[in-house]
């Protein structure tokens, strides 16, 4: 057990989620056995977030107001450059932590497991009524023939959800933080892979639980735009880490299957309410997959510059 408080920097990146962020920060103030600072980055929110923050942030919170939307990864990297803690807790604004010993238990677990470079708790998403567990394979990585990067990596866990991640600041700096090429989605799998490539395992503790609303910053986004960001994040991971032959085969297969599913959906739509949100969301998901995959095919087929 940790016998004295350890210094921690809690990083929260906000975009159009000010009310959620204040609830999150309020829950953090109840944490015991830990001395911490909070670094809040606002990614040029378009709602009333800034007004909410002006008079409601605690003294132990450093507020950084970005003039542009940096995306999730770049904003975390900015906050990490200001951090003073030995540990970094990367936390979504739409999370709440009820257990007052949750963070100290996370730190105790990470300290007692030197092979672990990044640790995540159990995440409960009430909107979907589900528990988010670790992933043991990377996105779209089944059936790879030529990709060698994922072989002989430390530990069994491939990646964990980015809603709550604890990492030593020294490890974060060693791997140079998040890849700035990711804007939103895909960066959690990517940073976990970077941690494993640096020789550390990804850890998970199911005795520590947090609540995650999920998707608060995307609540006002159109369905197609949201799915495009998700699919582009996945396919960016594919192009960065898969052998080009695997990446090309995967994206072409995704295009073919999605076009078939989209055609079938349109035929069903002749007998359904096409204004139904579920129907629209399925259509946009398939359209986004086709658009993002075709972008990758074009990139992979483009002539290479010497």
C-alpha positions in Angstrom: 0.0 0.0 0.0 1.0 3.6 -0.6 1.8 5.1 2.8 1.8 8.8 1.8 -0.1 10.7 -0.9 1.4 10.6 -4.3 1.2 13.5 -6.7 -1.1 13.0 -9.6 -2.1 15.2 -12.6 -5.7 14.5 -13.7 -6.2 15.6 -17.3 -9.7 16.3 -18.7 -10.3 17.4 -22.3 -13.6 19.2 -22.7 -15.6 19.9 -25.9 -19.3 21.0 -25.5 -19.6 19.0 -22.2 -19.1 21.7 -19.6 -21.9 20.6 -17.2 -20.6 17.0 -17.3 -17.0 18.2 -16.7 -18.1 20.1 -13.6 -19.8 17.0 -12.2 -16.7 15.0 -13.0 -14.5 17.5 -11.2 -16.9 17.6 -8.2 -16.6 13.8 -7.9 -12.8 14.1 -8.0 -12.8 16.5 -5.1 -14.1 13.6 -2.9 -11.1 11.4 -3.6 -9.0 10.5 -0.5 -5.4 9.4 0.1 -4.1 11.3 -3.0 -2.7 14.7 -3.6 -3.6 15.8 -7.1 -4.0 18.7 -9.5 -6.5 18.9 -12.3 -5.7 20.2 -15.8 -8.7 21.1 -17.8 -8.4 21.8 -21.5 -11.3 23.3 -23.4 -11.2 22.5 -27.1 -12.9 25.7 -28.4 -16.3 24.6 -27.1 -19.3 26.1 -28.9 -21.8 25.7 -26.0 -21.8 27.4 -22.6 -18.8 25.5 -21.2 -16.6 28.6 -20.8 -19.2 30.5 -18.9 -19.8 27.5 -16.6 -16.0 27.2 -15.9 -15.5 30.9 -15.1 -16.9 30.8 -11.6 -17.1 27.1 -10.8 -13.6 25.6 -11.1 -11.7 24.7 -7.9 -8.4 26.2 -6.9 -6.5 23.0 -7.7 -7.6 23.2 -11.4 -5.4 24.6 -14.1 -7.7 25.8 -17.0 -6.3 25.9 -20.5 -8.6 27.5 -23.1 -7.6 26.5 -26.6 -8.6 28.8 -29.5 -9.0 25.8 -31.8 -10.3 22.3 -31.4 -7.0 20.3 -31.1 -8.7 17.0 -31.0 -8.4 14.5 -28.1 -4.8 13.4 -28.4 -3.2 16.8 -29.0 -5.2 18.4 -26.2 -4.0 15.7 -23.8 -0.4 16.2 -25.0 -0.7 19.9 -24.3 -2.0 19.3 -20.8 0.7 16.7 -20.1 3.3 19.2 -21.0 2.0 21.3 -18.0 1.6 18.4 -15.6 3.6 18.2 -12.4 2.4 14.9 -11.1 4.4 11.6 -11.2 1.3 10.0 -12.6 -1.2 11.1 -15.3 -4.9 10.2 -15.1 -6.5 10.7 -18.5 -10.2 11.2 -17.8 -13.2 12.0 -20.1 -15.3 14.9 -18.9 -18.5 12.7 -18.9 -17.2 10.4 -16.2 -17.9 10.3 -12.5 -16.0 8.4 -9.8 -18.1 7.7 -6.7 -15.6 5.5 -4.7 -13.4 8.0 -2.7 -10.5 5.5 -2.8 -10.8 4.6 -6.5 -7.8 6.7 -7.7 -5.5 5.8 -4.8 -6.3 2.1 -5.5 -5.5 2.6 -9.2 -2.1 4.1 -8.3 -1.4 1.4 -5.7 -2.1 -1.2 -8.4 0.2 0.5 -10.9 3.0 0.9 -8.4 2.8 -2.7 -7.4 3.0 -3.9 -11.0 6.1 -2.5 -12.5 5.5 -4.4 -15.8 2.3 -2.5 -16.4 2.7 0.8 -18.2 -0.9 1.8 -18.5 -3.8 0.9 -16.3 -7.6 1.1 -16.7 -10.5 0.5 -14.4 -13.9 -1.1 -15.1 -16.1 1.3 -17.0 -19.9 1.3 -16.7 -21.9 3.1 -19.4 -25.5 3.6 -18.1 -27.0 4.7 -21.4 -26.1 1.3 -22.9 -26.3 -0.5 -19.6 -23.1 -2.3 -20.2 -19.6 -2.8 -18.7 -16.7 -2.0 -20.9 -14.0 -4.6 -20.6 -10.4 -4.7 -22.1 -9.9 -5.7 -25.7 -7.6 -8.6 -26.5 -7.1 -7.8 -30.1 -6.7 -4.6 -32.1 -9.4 -3.1 -34.4 -9.9 -5.1 -37.6 -6.8 -7.3 -36.8 -8.3 -10.7 -37.3 -7.0 -12.7 -40.3 -3.9 -10.7 -40.9 -1.4 -12.4 -43.1 1.6 -10.1 -43.4 1.5 -7.8 -40.4 4.2 -8.7 -37.8 3.9 -5.8 -35.4 1.4 -7.4 -33.1 3.5 -10.6 -32.4 5.3 -11.1 -29.1 3.9 -8.0 -27.4 4.0 -7.8 -23.6 0.9 -9.0 -21.8 -2.5 -10.3 -23.1 -4.5 -7.1 -23.1 -4.3 -5.2 -26.4 -6.1 -2.0 -25.5 -8.5 -0.3 -23.1 -11.1 2.4 -23.5 -9.7 6.0 -23.4 -12.4 7.2 -21.0 -10.0 6.6 -18.0 -6.4 5.7 -18.3 -3.7 5.9 -15.6 -0.1 6.1 -16.8 3.3 7.2 -15.3 4.3 10.6 -16.7 7.7 9.1 -17.4 6.1 6.4 -19.6 3.9 9.0 -21.3 7.0 11.1 -22.1 8.9 8.0 -23.3 6.3 7.1 -25.9 5.8 10.8 -26.7 2.1 10.7 -25.7 -0.7 10.5 -28.1 -0.1 10.4 -31.9 -1.3 13.9 -33.0 -2.6 12.4 -36.3 -5.7 11.1 -34.5 -8.4 13.6 -33.9 -11.1 11.6 -32.2 -11.5 7.8 -32.0 -8.7 5.3 -32.5 -6.2 7.0 -30.3 -6.8 4.8 -27.3 -5.9 1.7 -29.2 -2.9 3.5 -30.7 -1.4 4.7 -27.4 -1.9 1.3 -25.8 0.0 -0.3 -28.7 2.8 2.3 -28.2 3.0 1.4 -24.5 3.3 -2.3 -25.4 5.9 -1.6 -28.1 7.9 0.2 -25.4 8.0 -3.0 -23.4 5.1 -2.5 -20.9 1.9 -4.4 -20.4 -1.6 -2.9 -20.4 -3.3 -3.5 -17.0 -6.9 -3.7 -16.0 -8.5 -3.7 -12.5 -12.2 -4.7 -12.2 -12.4 -3.8 -8.5 -12.2 -0.1 -9.4 -15.3 1.1 -11.3 -16.2 4.5 -12.9 -19.3 5.7 -14.6 -19.0 7.0 -18.2 -22.0 8.6 -19.9 -20.3 8.1 -23.4 -20.7 10.4 -26.3 -21.5 13.6 -24.5 -19.3 15.7 -26.7 -20.9 14.2 -29.8 -24.5 14.6 -28.6 -25.2 17.4 -31.1 -23.2 15.9 -34.0 -24.9 14.5 -37.0 -25.0 10.7 -37.3 -22.9 10.6 -40.5 -20.2 13.0 -39.1 -19.9 10.9 -35.9 -19.6 7.7 -37.8 -17.1 9.2 -40.2 -14.8 10.2 -37.3 -15.1 6.7 -35.8 -14.4 4.9 -39.1 -11.5 7.3 -40.0 -10.0 6.6 -36.6 -10.1 2.9 -37.1 -8.7 3.0 -40.7 -6.0 5.4 -39.6 -4.9 2.8 -37.1 -5.0 0.2 -39.9 -2.8 2.3 -42.3 -0.3 3.1 -39.5 0.2 -0.4 -38.1 -0.9 -3.0 -40.7 1.3 -4.2 -43.5 0.0 -2.4 -46.6 -1.1 -5.6 -48.2 -3.3 -6.5 -45.2 -4.6 -2.9 -45.1 -5.5 -2.9 -48.8 -7.3 -6.2 -48.6 -9.1 -5.2 -45.4 -10.4 -1.9 -46.8 -11.5 -3.4 -50.1 -13.4 -6.1 -48.2 -15.0 -3.5 -46.0 -16.2 -1.5 -49.0 -17.7 -4.6 -50.7 -19.5 -5.8 -47.6 -20.7 -2.4 -46.6 -22.1 -1.8 -50.1 -23.9 -5.1 -50.0 -25.4 -4.3 -46.5 -26.3 -0.8 -47.7 -28.2 -2.2 -50.7 -30.0 -4.7 -48.4 -30.9 -1.9 -46.0 -32.3 0.2 -48.8 -34.5 -2.6 -50.0 -35.8 -3.1 -46.4 -36.3 0.7 -46.3 -39.0 0.3 -49.0 -41.1 -1.3 -46.4 -39.9 0.7 -43.3 -40.0 4.2 -42.0 -36.8 5.7 -43.5 -37.0 8.6 -41.0 -36.6 6.2 -38.1 -33.4 7.2 -36.2 -32.3 3.6 -36.1 -32.6 3.2 -39.8 -30.7 6.5 -40.5 -28.0 5.6 -38.1 -27.4 2.2 -39.7 -27.3 3.8 -43.2 -24.9 6.5 -42.0 -22.6 3.8 -40.4 -22.4 1.9 -43.7 -21.9 5.1 -45.7 -19.2 6.3 -43.4 -17.4 2.9 -43.6 -17.4 3.1 -47.4 -16.2 6.7 -47.5 -13.4 6.1 -45.0 -12.3 2.8 -46.6 -12.2 4.3 -50.1 -10.0 7.1 -48.7 -7.5 4.5 -47.5 -7.6 2.6 -50.8 -6.9 5.8 -52.7 -4.0 6.6 -50.3 -2.5 3.1 -50.6 -2.8 3.1 -54.4 -1.3 6.5 -54.8 2.2 6.7 -56.4 4.9 6.9 -53.8 7.2 9.9 -53.8 10.9 9.1 -53.8 
